[in-house]
């Protein structure tokens, strides 16, 4: 029996969930992008209470570590690390770009449809977060932060039909070939598919070093002298 506590503070919605052996067991959420810190501990408590479990029952803590809100990511990971240190639990970190693409991969699994799976999230004007996976969900392009020009080059080199998800804008839609791309607006992690993905993480022991764990900011850090 493997219980995982999921924490996602990467966007406006703060999501807490518990999964059991890859199946979503219980979840709670609240929409308040500026005040995740005020809600997260209460949500964790309420989720555990509803599931009839304790923090000590969790086999690992899994965090959607970004990309996303800088403050939100720090809050979610700080809470997770505190739990892991206090209870000697392993920590798993998943990338939001991967989770959004994986949700589409699961939807199409077993349908004899061959697609690439791409996630694009807006970073700032003319900049994006991007990741791409093939029909077997093997990596084509690892999650990265790129300009619009480089994004166009990555898209141009994809071959075959592609499901593209994320929060897309007009700059992207203008250069897509509508015959090759199915676009879906989605920037919130689906908890059912995350439960399955994280369970594989846990079974494969893809844990991270607690002292070194950081959110997936992906952006380069610039300083002015």
TORKOL-4160 file (C-alpha; in steps of 0.2 Angstrom, whole numbers, padded with zeros to 4 digits, m for minus):
225
<pt num="1" X="0000" Y="0000" Z="0000"/>
<pt num="2" X="0008" Y="0017" Z="m0005"/>
<pt num="3" X="0000" Y="0033" Z="0000"/>
<pt num="4" X="0006" Y="0049" Z="m0008"/>
<pt num="5" X="0002" Y="0067" Z="m0002"/>
<pt num="6" X="0001" Y="0078" Z="m0017"/>
<pt num="7" X="0004" Y="0097" Z="m0016"/>
<pt num="8" X="0002" Y="0109" Z="m0030"/>
<pt num="9" X="0003" Y="0128" Z="m0027"/>
<pt num="10" X="0010" Y="0132" Z="m0045"/>
<pt num="11" X="m0005" Y="0142" Z="m0051"/>
<pt num="12" X="m0020" Y="0152" Z="m0044"/>
<pt num="13" X="m0028" Y="0136" Z="m0037"/>
<pt num="14" X="m0020" Y="0127" Z="m0022"/>
<pt num="15" X="m0023" Y="0108" Z="m0024"/>
<pt num="16" X="m0020" Y="0095" Z="m0010"/>
<pt num="17" X="m0023" Y="0077" Z="m0014"/>
<pt num="18" X="m0020" Y="0060" Z="m0007"/>
<pt num="19" X="m0017" Y="0045" Z="m0019"/>
<pt num="20" X="m0017" Y="0026" Z="m0015"/>
<pt num="21" X="m0007" Y="0015" Z="m0027"/>
<pt num="22" X="m0009" Y="0027" Z="m0042"/>
<pt num="23" X="m0028" Y="0031" Z="m0038"/>
<pt num="24" X="m0034" Y="0047" Z="m0032"/>
<pt num="25" X="m0042" Y="0045" Z="m0015"/>
<pt num="26" X="m0046" Y="0062" Z="m0009"/>
<pt num="27" X="m0043" Y="0080" Z="m0014"/>
<pt num="28" X="m0046" Y="0098" Z="m0008"/>
<pt num="29" X="m0043" Y="0114" Z="m0016"/>
<pt num="30" X="m0045" Y="0133" Z="m0015"/>
<pt num="31" X="m0043" Y="0147" Z="m0027"/>
<pt num="32" X="m0033" Y="0161" Z="m0020"/>
<pt num="33" X="m0017" Y="0165" Z="m0030"/>
<pt num="34" X="m0010" Y="0178" Z="m0018"/>
<pt num="35" X="m0013" Y="0168" Z="m0001"/>
<pt num="36" X="m0008" Y="0150" Z="m0003"/>
<pt num="37" X="0002" Y="0151" Z="0013"/>
<pt num="38" X="m0015" Y="0155" Z="0023"/>
<pt num="39" X="m0024" Y="0139" Z="0016"/>
<pt num="40" X="m0011" Y="0125" Z="0013"/>
<pt num="41" X="m0009" Y="0118" Z="0030"/>
<pt num="42" X="m0028" Y="0119" Z="0033"/>
<pt num="43" X="m0031" Y="0110" Z="0016"/>
<pt num="44" X="m0018" Y="0096" Z="0021"/>
<pt num="45" X="m0027" Y="0094" Z="0037"/>
<pt num="46" X="m0044" Y="0093" Z="0029"/>
<pt num="47" X="m0039" Y="0081" Z="0016"/>
<pt num="48" X="m0031" Y="0069" Z="0028"/>
<pt num="49" X="m0046" Y="0070" Z="0039"/>
<pt num="50" X="m0058" Y="0066" Z="0025"/>
<pt num="51" X="m0047" Y="0051" Z="0020"/>
<pt num="52" X="m0046" Y="0045" Z="0038"/>
<pt num="53" X="m0027" Y="0045" Z="0037"/>
<pt num="54" X="m0012" Y="0054" Z="0046"/>
<pt num="55" X="0003" Y="0062" Z="0039"/>
<pt num="56" X="0013" Y="0048" Z="0046"/>
<pt num="57" X="0003" Y="0036" Z="0035"/>
<pt num="58" X="0010" Y="0044" Z="0019"/>
<pt num="59" X="0024" Y="0035" Z="0010"/>
<pt num="60" X="0030" Y="0050" Z="0001"/>
<pt num="61" X="0026" Y="0068" Z="m0002"/>
<pt num="62" X="0025" Y="0074" Z="m0020"/>
<pt num="63" X="0025" Y="0092" Z="m0026"/>
<pt num="64" X="0021" Y="0100" Z="m0043"/>
<pt num="65" X="0037" Y="0110" Z="m0043"/>
<pt num="66" X="0034" Y="0122" Z="m0057"/>
<pt num="67" X="0036" Y="0131" Z="m0068"/>
<pt num="68" X="0023" Y="0143" Z="m0061"/>
<pt num="69" X="0021" Y="0157" Z="m0048"/>
<pt num="70" X="0038" Y="0160" Z="m0039"/>
<pt num="71" X="0030" Y="0163" Z="m0022"/>
<pt num="72" X="0017" Y="0149" Z="m0024"/>
<pt num="73" X="0031" Y="0136" Z="m0028"/>
<pt num="74" X="0042" Y="0142" Z="m0013"/>
<pt num="75" X="0027" Y="0140" Z="m0002"/>
<pt num="76" X="0022" Y="0122" Z="m0008"/>
<pt num="77" X="0040" Y="0116" Z="m0008"/>
<pt num="78" X="0044" Y="0123" Z="0009"/>
<pt num="79" X="0029" Y="0114" Z="0017"/>
<pt num="80" X="0033" Y="0098" Z="0009"/>
<pt num="81" X="0051" Y="0099" Z="0014"/>
<pt num="82" X="0046" Y="0102" Z="0032"/>
<pt num="83" X="0035" Y="0087" Z="0032"/>
<pt num="84" X="0048" Y="0076" Z="0025"/>
<pt num="85" X="0061" Y="0082" Z="0037"/>
<pt num="86" X="0050" Y="0080" Z="0052"/>
<pt num="87" X="0043" Y="0063" Z="0048"/>
<pt num="88" X="0058" Y="0056" Z="0038"/>
<pt num="89" X="0048" Y="0055" Z="0022"/>
<pt num="90" X="0055" Y="0054" Z="0004"/>
<pt num="91" X="0051" Y="0069" Z="m0008"/>
<pt num="92" X="0046" Y="0068" Z="m0026"/>
<pt num="93" X="0046" Y="0083" Z="m0038"/>
<pt num="94" X="0036" Y="0083" Z="m0054"/>
<pt num="95" X="0036" Y="0096" Z="m0068"/>
<pt num="96" X="0020" Y="0104" Z="m0072"/>
<pt num="97" X="0024" Y="0104" Z="m0091"/>
<pt num="98" X="0026" Y="0085" Z="m0090"/>
<pt num="99" X="0010" Y="0082" Z="m0080"/>
<pt num="100" X="m0001" Y="0092" Z="m0092"/>
<pt num="101" X="0006" Y="0082" Z="m0107"/>
<pt num="102" X="0004" Y="0066" Z="m0098"/>
<pt num="103" X="m0014" Y="0069" Z="m0095"/>
<pt num="104" X="m0017" Y="0070" Z="m0113"/>
<pt num="105" X="m0007" Y="0054" Z="m0116"/>
<pt num="106" X="m0018" Y="0044" Z="m0104"/>
<pt num="107" X="m0033" Y="0051" Z="m0112"/>
<pt num="108" X="m0027" Y="0044" Z="m0129"/>
<pt num="109" X="m0019" Y="0028" Z="m0123"/>
<pt num="110" X="m0026" Y="0012" Z="m0131"/>
<pt num="111" X="m0036" Y="0022" Z="m0144"/>
<pt num="112" X="m0023" Y="0018" Z="m0158"/>
<pt num="113" X="m0020" Y="0036" Z="m0161"/>
<pt num="114" X="m0002" Y="0041" Z="m0163"/>
<pt num="115" X="0002" Y="0059" Z="m0157"/>
<pt num="116" X="0016" Y="0070" Z="m0150"/>
<pt num="117" X="0011" Y="0078" Z="m0134"/>
<pt num="118" X="0017" Y="0096" Z="m0131"/>
<pt num="119" X="0014" Y="0108" Z="m0117"/>
<pt num="120" X="0017" Y="0127" Z="m0118"/>
<pt num="121" X="0014" Y="0139" Z="m0104"/>
<pt num="122" X="0016" Y="0158" Z="m0105"/>
<pt num="123" X="0031" Y="0165" Z="m0096"/>
<pt num="124" X="0031" Y="0183" Z="m0100"/>
<pt num="125" X="0029" Y="0193" Z="m0117"/>
<pt num="126" X="0036" Y="0182" Z="m0131"/>
<pt num="127" X="0043" Y="0170" Z="m0119"/>
<pt num="128" X="0037" Y="0152" Z="m0115"/>
<pt num="129" X="0039" Y="0136" Z="m0105"/>
<pt num="130" X="0040" Y="0121" Z="m0117"/>
<pt num="131" X="0041" Y="0102" Z="m0117"/>
<pt num="132" X="0037" Y="0089" Z="m0130"/>
<pt num="133" X="0035" Y="0070" Z="m0129"/>
<pt num="134" X="0032" Y="0057" Z="m0142"/>
<pt num="135" X="0018" Y="0044" Z="m0144"/>
<pt num="136" X="0026" Y="0033" Z="m0131"/>
<pt num="137" X="0028" Y="0047" Z="m0120"/>
<pt num="138" X="0047" Y="0047" Z="m0122"/>
<pt num="139" X="0055" Y="0065" Z="m0121"/>
<pt num="140" X="0057" Y="0074" Z="m0137"/>
<pt num="141" X="0062" Y="0091" Z="m0128"/>
<pt num="142" X="0065" Y="0092" Z="m0110"/>
<pt num="143" X="0055" Y="0106" Z="m0101"/>
<pt num="144" X="0064" Y="0123" Z="m0104"/>
<pt num="145" X="0061" Y="0141" Z="m0105"/>
<pt num="146" X="0062" Y="0149" Z="m0123"/>
<pt num="147" X="0059" Y="0164" Z="m0134"/>
<pt num="148" X="0045" Y="0164" Z="m0147"/>
<pt num="149" X="0057" Y="0162" Z="m0161"/>
<pt num="150" X="0065" Y="0146" Z="m0153"/>
<pt num="151" X="0048" Y="0140" Z="m0149"/>
<pt num="152" X="0043" Y="0141" Z="m0168"/>
<pt num="153" X="0059" Y="0131" Z="m0173"/>
<pt num="154" X="0054" Y="0117" Z="m0160"/>
<pt num="155" X="0037" Y="0116" Z="m0166"/>
<pt num="156" X="0042" Y="0116" Z="m0185"/>
<pt num="157" X="0053" Y="0101" Z="m0182"/>
<pt num="158" X="0039" Y="0090" Z="m0174"/>
<pt num="159" X="0033" Y="0077" Z="m0186"/>
<pt num="160" X="0016" Y="0069" Z="m0186"/>
<pt num="161" X="0000" Y="0074" Z="m0177"/>
<pt num="162" X="0002" Y="0084" Z="m0161"/>
<pt num="163" X="m0009" Y="0087" Z="m0146"/>
<pt num="164" X="m0004" Y="0104" Z="m0139"/>
<pt num="165" X="m0010" Y="0109" Z="m0122"/>
<pt num="166" X="m0007" Y="0124" Z="m0110"/>
<pt num="167" X="m0012" Y="0142" Z="m0110"/>
<pt num="168" X="m0009" Y="0147" Z="m0128"/>
<pt num="169" X="m0010" Y="0164" Z="m0135"/>
<pt num="170" X="m0013" Y="0172" Z="m0152"/>
<pt num="171" X="0006" Y="0172" Z="m0156"/>
<pt num="172" X="0007" Y="0153" Z="m0155"/>
<pt num="173" X="m0010" Y="0150" Z="m0164"/>
<pt num="174" X="m0005" Y="0161" Z="m0179"/>
<pt num="175" X="0009" Y="0149" Z="m0184"/>
<pt num="176" X="0001" Y="0132" Z="m0181"/>
<pt num="177" X="m0004" Y="0121" Z="m0195"/>
<pt num="178" X="m0022" Y="0117" Z="m0190"/>
<pt num="179" X="m0021" Y="0100" Z="m0199"/>
<pt num="180" X="m0007" Y="0094" Z="m0188"/>
<pt num="181" X="m0011" Y="0102" Z="m0171"/>
<pt num="182" X="m0025" Y="0099" Z="m0159"/>
<pt num="183" X="m0025" Y="0113" Z="m0146"/>
<pt num="184" X="m0032" Y="0112" Z="m0129"/>
<pt num="185" X="m0032" Y="0125" Z="m0116"/>
<pt num="186" X="m0027" Y="0118" Z="m0099"/>
<pt num="187" X="m0015" Y="0124" Z="m0086"/>
<pt num="188" X="m0022" Y="0115" Z="m0070"/>
<pt num="189" X="m0014" Y="0099" Z="m0066"/>
<pt num="190" X="m0027" Y="0084" Z="m0067"/>
<pt num="191" X="m0026" Y="0075" Z="m0051"/>
<pt num="192" X="m0031" Y="0058" Z="m0057"/>
<pt num="193" X="m0017" Y="0057" Z="m0070"/>
<pt num="194" X="m0005" Y="0065" Z="m0058"/>
<pt num="195" X="m0009" Y="0051" Z="m0046"/>
<pt num="196" X="m0004" Y="0038" Z="m0059"/>
<pt num="197" X="0012" Y="0047" Z="m0064"/>
<pt num="198" X="0018" Y="0050" Z="m0046"/>
<pt num="199" X="0015" Y="0032" Z="m0042"/>
<pt num="200" X="0027" Y="0027" Z="m0055"/>
<pt num="201" X="0039" Y="0040" Z="m0048"/>
<pt num="202" X="0038" Y="0031" Z="m0031"/>
<pt num="203" X="0039" Y="0014" Z="m0038"/>
<pt num="204" X="0055" Y="0018" Z="m0048"/>
<pt num="205" X="0062" Y="0027" Z="m0032"/>
<pt num="206" X="0064" Y="0044" Z="m0041"/>
<pt num="207" X="0066" Y="0054" Z="m0025"/>
<pt num="208" X="0076" Y="0070" Z="m0023"/>
<pt num="209" X="0089" Y="0076" Z="m0011"/>
<pt num="210" X="0079" Y="0086" Z="0002"/>
<pt num="211" X="0093" Y="0099" Z="0005"/>
<pt num="212" X="0096" Y="0102" Z="m0013"/>
<pt num="213" X="0078" Y="0102" Z="m0019"/>
<pt num="214" X="0072" Y="0118" Z="m0028"/>
<pt num="215" X="0057" Y="0122" Z="m0038"/>
<pt num="216" X="0058" Y="0121" Z="m0057"/>
<pt num="217" X="0059" Y="0139" Z="m0061"/>
<pt num="218" X="0067" Y="0135" Z="m0078"/>
<pt num="219" X="0071" Y="0154" Z="m0081"/>
<pt num="220" X="0089" Y="0160" Z="m0081"/>
<pt num="221" X="0094" Y="0172" Z="m0067"/>
<pt num="222" X="0099" Y="0189" Z="m0073"/>
<pt num="223" X="0108" Y="0202" Z="m0061"/>
<pt num="224" X="0112" Y="0220" Z="m0065"/>
<pt num="225" X="0129" Y="0226" Z="m0060"/>
